Amino acid sequence: MIIKIIGFGAATLTTVAFIPQAVRTLKTKSTNDISFWMFMLLFAGLVLWLSYGLLTSDIPIILANAVTLLFAGIILFYIIKPQKTCNIAHIALWAKELETMKNFYTETFSAKAGNLYTNPSTGFSSYFLSFGTGARIEIMHKPGHNFSPSENHFAIAAGSRKNVDKITARLLKQGEATMVSWPRKTGDGYYETIFKDPEGNLFEITI
């Protein structure tokens, strides 16, 4: 009896653990922060566990993995579904004092700062500040760089590398935006292209 209780308890916890992510995915329609291959391996594991439960007639394993697969299926749908709309990924601001700016946003707005990124060859450094959900703020600094507010930019997440290339091609064909940088992978691992809109505002198209 105790073994069954432990089994049902474990099944309940592992199943309930999927609910917050499934609900968030339904609300935001976004899975940008979920690793594709991690989730595919997890989904395959759930299928195998369900198969094992059916073959051994193990009720806790059957119930847990069947219900978990339902929630995982919702998330998987949005992972593989082509993204029709873009969203703001981040807004980037140049800073004279990087640490001062980071402390301002983390202490005033409880933002969480990511690891400091530094490009040794150019001296460029930056922090990404996140606020739990929604767009992030990137604060950037480069010694000796006399920036102006017009160099600040915003980034639009297109959802995939394919979409970045597709939108880039469309903008070049339209001719209304001016290309600043061809699609490329940056030093900190982002795939992006940079344009100026019809009034000269800088924006990135990224994944």
C-alpha positions in Angstrom: 0.0 0.0 0.0 2.8 2.4 0.9 4.5 1.7 -2.4 1.4 2.6 -4.3 1.0 5.8 -2.4 4.6 6.8 -3.1 4.0 5.9 -6.8 0.8 8.0 -7.1 2.5 10.8 -5.2 5.5 10.9 -7.6 3.1 10.6 -10.6 1.1 13.6 -9.3 4.1 15.8 -8.7 5.7 15.1 -12.1 2.4 15.7 -13.9 1.5 18.9 -12.0 5.1 20.2 -12.7 4.1 20.6 -16.4 1.0 22.7 -15.8 2.7 26.1 -15.2 4.7 25.9 -18.4 1.7 24.7 -20.4 -0.4 27.6 -19.1 2.4 30.1 -19.8 2.8 28.7 -23.3 -0.9 29.0 -24.0 -0.9 32.6 -22.8 2.2 33.9 -24.5 2.1 31.5 -27.5 5.9 31.6 -27.2 8.5 28.8 -26.6 11.6 30.9 -27.4 13.2 30.0 -24.0 12.7 26.2 -24.4 15.5 24.1 -25.9 14.1 22.3 -28.9 16.2 19.2 -28.6 15.9 19.0 -24.8 12.1 19.0 -25.1 12.1 16.5 -28.0 14.2 14.1 -25.9 11.9 14.6 -22.9 8.8 14.0 -25.1 10.3 10.8 -26.5 11.1 9.7 -22.9 7.5 10.3 -21.9 6.2 8.2 -24.8 8.6 5.4 -23.8 7.5 5.6 -20.1 3.8 5.4 -21.2 4.6 2.4 -23.4 6.4 0.7 -20.5 3.5 1.4 -18.2 1.0 -0.1 -20.6 3.2 -3.2 -21.1 3.6 -3.8 -17.4 0.1 -2.6 -16.4 1.6 -0.1 -14.0 -1.3 2.3 -13.3 0.7 5.2 -11.7 3.1 5.2 -14.6 0.3 5.1 -17.2 -1.7 7.9 -15.6 1.3 10.1 -14.9 2.8 9.9 -18.4 -0.5 10.0 -20.2 -1.5 13.3 -18.5 2.0 14.7 -18.7 2.1 13.9 -22.5 -1.1 15.9 -22.8 0.5 19.0 -21.3 3.8 18.3 -23.2 1.8 18.0 -26.4 0.4 21.5 -25.9 4.0 22.9 -25.5 5.3 20.8 -28.4 2.5 22.2 -30.7 3.8 25.7 -30.1 7.4 24.7 -30.5 6.9 23.2 -34.0 4.1 25.6 -35.1 5.4 28.2 -37.5 5.5 31.6 -35.7 3.2 34.0 -37.6 3.9 37.1 -35.5 7.0 38.7 -34.2 7.6 40.2 -30.8 10.0 42.6 -29.1 13.1 40.7 -28.0 15.0 43.5 -26.3 15.8 47.2 -26.3 19.4 48.2 -26.3 20.9 51.3 -24.6 24.4 52.6 -24.7 25.9 53.4 -21.3 28.8 55.5 -20.2 29.0 53.7 -16.8 27.9 50.1 -17.4 27.9 49.0 -13.8 26.0 52.1 -12.7 23.3 51.5 -15.2 23.1 47.8 -14.3 22.7 48.6 -10.6 20.1 51.2 -11.4 17.8 48.8 -13.1 18.4 45.9 -10.8 18.0 47.9 -7.6 15.1 50.1 -8.8 13.1 47.6 -10.8 14.3 44.3 -9.4 15.7 43.4 -12.9 17.9 40.3 -13.1 21.2 40.9 -14.8 22.7 38.1 -16.9 26.5 37.4 -17.1 28.7 40.2 -18.4 29.6 39.7 -22.0 32.9 41.1 -23.2 34.4 41.0 -26.7 38.2 41.1 -26.0 39.1 42.2 -29.6 36.8 45.3 -29.5 36.4 46.0 -25.8 32.6 45.9 -26.2 30.7 44.7 -23.1 27.1 44.4 -22.2 24.5 43.0 -19.8 21.1 41.7 -20.6 18.5 42.7 -17.9 15.4 40.5 -17.6 12.1 41.3 -15.9 10.6 37.9 -15.6 8.5 38.1 -18.7 8.5 40.2 -21.8 11.3 42.1 -23.6 14.7 42.5 -22.0 17.0 45.6 -21.8 20.5 45.3 -23.1 22.9 47.9 -21.7 26.1 48.3 -23.8 29.5 50.0 -23.3 32.6 50.4 -25.4 35.6 52.4 -24.1 36.2 55.6 -26.1 33.0 55.3 -28.0 31.1 58.6 -28.1 27.6 57.3 -28.7 24.5 59.3 -29.3 20.9 58.3 -28.5 20.3 57.5 -32.2 22.6 54.5 -31.8 20.2 52.9 -29.4 18.1 50.1 -30.9 15.4 47.6 -30.4 15.3 44.0 -31.5 12.5 42.0 -32.9 12.3 38.3 -32.4 11.3 36.5 -35.6 11.2 33.0 -34.0 13.7 31.2 -36.2 16.8 31.7 -38.3 14.7 30.9 -41.4 12.3 33.7 -40.5 15.2 36.2 -39.9 16.4 35.4 -43.5 12.9 35.6 -44.9 12.1 39.0 -43.3 15.6 40.3 -44.3 14.9 39.3 -48.0 11.5 41.0 -47.8 12.9 44.3 -46.5 15.6 44.3 -49.2 13.0 43.8 -51.8 10.7 46.5 -50.5 13.6 49.0 -50.3 12.1 51.1 -47.5 14.6 50.1 -44.8 18.4 50.5 -45.1 20.5 47.5 -44.3 23.3 48.1 -41.8 24.5 44.5 -41.3 23.9 41.3 -43.2 22.6 38.3 -41.3 25.3 37.0 -39.1 26.0 35.1 -35.8 27.4 37.5 -33.2 30.1 36.8 -30.7 27.6 36.1 -27.9 25.7 33.5 -30.1 22.8 35.5 -31.5 21.8 35.3 -35.2 20.7 38.7 -36.4 20.5 41.3 -39.1 20.4 45.0 -38.6 18.4 47.7 -40.4 17.4 51.3 -40.2 13.7 52.0 -40.5 12.4 54.7 -42.9 13.1 57.4 -40.3 16.6 56.1 -39.4 15.8 54.1 -36.2 18.1 51.2 -35.7 16.5 47.7 -35.2 17.7 44.2 -35.2 15.8 41.1 -36.5 16.9 38.1 -34.4 15.7 34.7 -33.4 
